[in-house]
Amino acid sequence: MIAKRKKIALVLESVETGVEVLVMGWVRTKREAKNVIFINLNDGSTINNLQVVANPSNFDQSILDKINTGTAVKVNGTLIESGGAGQKVELAASTIEILGVADPEKFPLQPKKHSLEFLREIAHLRPRTNTFGAIFRIRHAMIFAVHGFFNSKGFLNIHTPIITGSDAEGAGELFKVTTLYLEDIQRNEEGKVDFRKDFFEKETNLTVSGQLEAELAASALGEVYTFGPTFRAENSNTTRHLAEFWMIEPEMAFYDLEDNMTLAEEFVKSVINYVLENCSSDLAFLQNREQEEEKNKPQQERNEMNLIDRLKFILNNSFERITYTEAIDILKNSNLNKKKKFQFLIEEWGTDLQSEHERYLVEKHFKKPVIIYNYPKEIKAFYMRQNEDGKTVAAMDVLFPGIGEIIGGSQREERLEHLLSRINELKINAESLWWYLEIRKFGSVPHSGFGLGFERFVQFVTGMSNIRDVIPFPRTPGNAEF
């Protein structure tokens, strides 16, 4: 009977020895001693390698010569108790078959430390490294946890359009979608591009958010969420921005701002708890990696808590809830502001908070995650519900240590006259949002929602400093190689 392939993650959990096992994977390292060869094998199912032990006299030398870092092999053998530290079992090879050879002179991933910048240049191979294997397994676990959380709450997953005619945020940083022949653009009598000749017969772009469409679904289905790609044509090369990223956006009918804040806190805690319970080996590796990296940083730039403690910090603390006005008072009267240590000084009410301010509130003042709510309407989007004071809107931001804002959301404006007034005030084209406005005419209800940039969340959970390292193939200005 031919043995069935077993994943290395399951093999390493085995307590039974003396059984025949078939594994396949890529060689991480090969070490030769006098009468034995040690091969570290990994198939992506775990950060830990399986040690394969082979007697060279039992194998053709031409086979052994092809076993190099990166080579894919199929190994059949007997599971035995390991004599080395770090794992309980190892595989005594009886047969080795070469599945794919990696030329040791050309294979760019050698058993040494590579910079993250170099690995971005070989994004097709970087998942084979320990760091990126750990990141992408954790990313998967988080995706699974997101869907699990909302499913357990009775939410429906809605696929909102990737191609849209609206700009949800009003930011204007859009990727245009067109089938027009760019070298011969036809223009109308006003000299503008004649989009009537285009595929959709109107101007369209890649979506910046699924929120507006999710609101439509929530007005019929109650509680929904989107989890899809979003696009921003922002020419930014910071460690926090991507041109293509994934957003999680729940929208809930009959939720007020208080309900929204409660759901947001419960949501992020649920996902983090799932990762802590199911990704311990990968988290431990990334924590050790971060600690090694931080040895080269100035003391003031190092994290005060290690990675796993930061995750537990979120779980073990109730989120502090304060108004924007209270936050401004705290920041304005802080020693950092008085001594002009903030890069952006807080001088008056209405200032848009920066990451340094948000981190101060979380890490120094409250020493717990913070939710700020009731922001000035001038610095928030048109769709947020206007408060009775005429100055603020029912917006909220959830702040985490190390990064600042992780979630932004609000109670949505369900009153047609207030929404129209704000749209006109901001000179937004109301006709292009006729469908969004019409929902306010037919059984409008109080409703709320929020958005979480998934890669920013993965950054926090993995401790990675650059957002380009938590998505398999990052899209940034000048970079769409893979």
N, C-alpha and C positions, 0 to 999 in steps of 0.2 A: 504493500500500500504506500502510495506516494504521500509524504508528509505535506501538510498544508502550511503555507507561510504564516508565521506568527510575528506580530509587531514587537519591536524591541522593548517598548514600554511594558508590555505584558510579560515578556521573558524575564525582565529584571525584577518583577514582582514575584516570580516563581519561588516556591519553597521546596518543590519536588526536584530532586536531581536524578540522574541516570536515565532521563527520558530523551528521546530523539527530537530535535528541534530544527526547523528550517527558517532561516532569516534572510532578508535581503536589505541592502543599504549601501551607504557610501562610506568609503574608508576615510577616517579622520587622520589616523596615524598608523604607521607600521614600524615596529621595533624588532630587530633581529638579535638574538642571543646565540650561544654556541649550538644548541640542539633544539631551539624553539623559536617560533616567530609569534609576536603579539600584535594583533590587529584590533584597533579600536573602530567599532562600526556604529553608525547612526542612521536611522531611517526617518528622522523627523518627528517621530511620535513622542519623544522625550528629549530633554536636554542631556540626559545621561547616555553614555556610550556603553555598548556591550563589548566586553573583551573577548576576542576570538583567539584561541590558542591553537597553533598548528605546528606539527612536527614536519620540518622541511623535507625529510627523507621520504615522506608519504606523498609528495606532490612534485609534479613536473616543474623544473626550474623556470621554464618559459611562462608558466602561470604565476609563479611567485614574483617574477620580475615585473609583471604588469600591475601588481598590487601596490599602488601609490596613493597618496592623498588625493581624494576626489574620484577615484575609480569606484564604479558600482559593482558589487559582487553578490553572489548568491551562495550562502554557506549552509551546509547540512552538517549536523554533528550532535554530540551528546552534551547535555547540560550537566556541569559538574560544580562542586563547591569551589568558590574562588579562594585562591591562596593570597590574593592581594587585598589591600584595604580599599574601602569605598563601595564595593558591591558584593552581594552574597554569592552570586553565581557567575560562571563564565562558560563559554562554549568551546568544547574540544572538537575541532573541525575534522570531519571525515572526508568531505568533498568541498571544493571551492570552484565556482564557475564565474568567469568574468562576464559581466553584463555590459559594461561600458568602460572603456579605458580613458583615463585622464593623463595626458602627457605631463610629466612632472616638470618639464622645462617651460611649459606654457600655461599650466593651470595657475590662475592668479591667487587662489586661496591656499596659502601654505600654513603649516602649524606654527604661526607666530601672530603677534598682535598687529591688526590693521586699523588704520584711522577710519573714523566714520565717513570722512570726506571721500577717501578712496573707495569705500564700500558703496557709496552712492553712485559712483561711476560704473560699478558692476552690479547694478541692482538685480540683474537676472541671476546672480550667484549668491548674493549676500544672505538669502534665507538659509543657506547651509552653515552659516556661522552660529555659534552658541548664542550670541546676543540677539540676532534677528530671529532665530528659531524661537527663542523665549518670548520675544515681543509679539510675534505673529500667533503663537499659541494663546497668549494672554488676550490678544485682540479678538481671536475667535471666541474665547470663553466669555468675554464681555458682550459680544454680539448675541451669543446664546442667552446670557443673563438678561439682556435688554428685552428680548422677545418673551422670555419666560416671565419677567416681572409684569409686563403689560397684559400678557395673556391671563395671568393669575388674577388681574384686576378687572377682567372682562372688557378690555379695550380691543378694538378692531384695527388691524394694520391696513392702512390705506396707501396705495401707490399713487402719489401725486405726480403731475407732469414734469418731465425733465425739460421739455421745450414749452415755453410759455410766452404770452404776449404782455405780461405784466412784470413790474419790478417791485417786489413785495416791500423792500426796505426803502425804496426811493433813492438809493445811493448812486445809481447810474453806472456802476462798474460792471458792465455786462459783456458776455461773449455773444456776439450776434450769430444767428443761425440763418443760413441762406443757401439757395441753389442758384442764385444769379451768377452769371459769368462775370467774375470780378474785373476782368480786363476790358469789359464792354458794358459797364453799368448803364442801364437806361434810366433817364430822369424825366420827371413830369414837367408840366409847363411852369412850375415854380422853381425848377432847377434841383429839386430834391429826388432822392432815389425812389423810383416807382415800384414800391413793394407789391403792387397789384399783380406784377409779373412774376412774383416769387412763388414758391411752393405753397405757402399758407395764405398767400394773397394779402399779407400784412407783415409788419415788422415783428420778428420774434427773436428770442434769445434763450440761452441756457438758464435754468432757474437759479435764483439765489436763495430760495426758501420754498418749502411746500406748505407754509403756514396758511396762506389765504385759502387755498383749496381744501386744506384739512378742516378749516372752520366751516366750510360748506358741508363737509361730511358729518362733522360733529353736530350740526344743526338738525340732522336726521337720525344719526346713529348713536348719539349721546357722547361716547368716549372713544376717540380714535387716536392713532399715532402714525406718523410717517418716519421712515428710516431710509433715507435715500441720498444720492449724490447731489451736491450743490456746487455752484461755480461762482467765483468772484474774479473779475479781471482787474484786480488790484496789483499794481506794479510794486510789490513789496517783497523784499528778500530777507525778512526777519525770521527768527527761529520759531515764530508763532503763526505764520501765514502760509496757506496753500491756495493754489488757484482752483483745485478740485478737492473736495473733502466731503465727508458724510455728516448728515445732520439727523438728530433725533428730535422730533417735534410732536409732542402730544397736544391735542386740543379737546377740551371737555365742556360740554353743555352743562349748565346749572352749577358751575364752579365759580366762586368768587376768588379774590386775591389770596385770602387766607387759605382756602382749599388748595390753591395752586402752589403756595409755598410748602404746604404740608406734603403734597405729592412729590415735589421736587426733592425734598429732603429724604423722603422714604425711598425714592427711586435710586439716587446715587448711592445711598447706603446699601441697598439690596445688591447692586452690581458689584460694589467693592467687596461686600461680604462673600459673594460667590467666588470671586477671584482668590480671596484669601483662603477659602476652603478647598479650592480645586486646582490652584496653580502654585503650590508652595515651593516646588523645586525651581521653577522658572523665576519666581519672585526672589528667592534666596540668591540665585545667580546674579540677577540684575541689581540687587542690593549690594552684593560684594563688588560688582563692577563699578557701581556709583561711588562706593567708598574709596576704591582705588583711584578713580578719576579725581575725587575731591582732595586727595593728598597734594595735588599740584595747584590747587586754587588758594587764593588768599583767604585767611580765616573768615573775613566778613562776608565772603561769597559762598561759604559752605552751608549746607542745610543743617539746621539745628537738630532735626530728627532724621533717623535713617528711613529708608523707603517703607518698610513694613510698619514702622511706628507711625508714619504719616497716614497710612491707610487706616490704621486702627484709631488714629486721632479723629478721623471723620466718623467712624462707627461709634466711638465712645463718648461723643459730645452732642448735646442738643444744639442745633444751630441757633445762634443769637439773631434775633430779628429787631432791626432798628430802622427808623425812617431816614430818608436822605438828609433831612434837616438835622437829625441827631448826629448822623455821621459827619456832616460838615462841621458841627460844633466841636466834636471830638478832635477832628483833624486840625481845625483852625487853632485850637488851644494846646495841641501837642508840642512837646519840646522840639521835635524834628522840624515842625513848621516855624516855630518861634525862632529857632536857631538857623533857619533857612537851609536845612539839610535835605528837604524835599527838592527834587529837580523841578517839579511843578508846584509852586507854593499855593496854598489854599488861602484866598483873600476874601471871597464873598460867596454868598448863596447863589447857586446857578452854575457853578463850575462843574465841568464834566470830570468825574473821578478817573485817575490813572491807576495803573497796576500797582505803583508804589504806595498809593493811598489805601487801596484795597488790601494789600498785603500787611500794611501797618495795623489795620483794624483787626485782621485775623490773627496775625502772629505776635503782635506786641500788646495791643490793647485788650482784646477779649480773650485771646489764646483759645479760640474755638472757631469753627466755620461761622460765617456771618451771612445773613440775608438782608440786603438793603431794599427798602420799598418806598413808594410814593416819591418818585423823581420829578424834577421840573419838566413840564411838558415840552419846553423848547429844545431839550436835548434827547427827546425820545420820539419814536415813530408815530405816524398819524393814527394808527389803529388802536392805540392804547386808551383805556377808559379814562375820561376826564373826571377828576375829583371835584367835589363841591366847592373847594377853595378857589377854583379857577386858575390855579398856578401849577398844580401837580397832576400827574396821571398815576393810575394804579399799576405801576411797573415794579418789577423786582429783579434783582441780580443776586445769584448765589456765589459767594466768595470762598475760595480754598487757599490753604497755605501754599506758598511757592509760585503760584500762577495768578492769583486774583480771581477774576470772574470766570466761572465755569458754566453757568447757566444764566440766560436772560429770558425774561418772560413778562407777562402782564395779564390783567383782566382786560378782555377786548371790549371796545366800544360797541355796545349793542343798540344804542339809541341813534336812529337815522339822522336826526337833525344835528346832533353833536358831531357825528362822524362827517357829515357833509360840511359843516362849519370848519372843521379842522382841515379837511381836504382842500377847501377853497383857500384857507389861510396859507397853506403850503404850496398853493398853485399846482396841485396834482390834477392830472386829467381824469375827471370823474367818469367820463364816458367809457374809458378803458376798463373801469372797475364796476360797470353796471351790474354785473352778476353778484359781486361782493356786496354792493349796496342793496340789491334786491332782497337778499337774505334778511336784511333788517326790516323789510316791509311785511314779511309773511311769517308770523309767529316767532319773532325775535326773542331771544332769552339771554340772560347773563351767561357769559362763558369766558373761559380762560385757557391759557396755554403757555408753553415755554419752548425754548430751543436749546439744545446742547450740541456743541460741535464735538463729534465723536473722537476725532484725532486729538483734540485738546484734552479730553478725558483719558484717552489711552496714554498720552504723555504723562499725565499725573500719576496714573496707576503703575506705569513702568519706570518712572523716574528719568526718562530720556529728556535731554535738554533741547533737542531740535525736533520740530514737528515732522520734518522730512524723514525721520527715522522710525515713525510709527505707522506709516502707510506703505504698502509694498512698492508702489511705483509713483513717487511724488511728482506732481505737476506744479511747477513754479516758473517765474519769468525766465524765458530762454531754455526751459528744460521740459521736453516731452519725448525723451529718447526711447523709452521702453514701451 
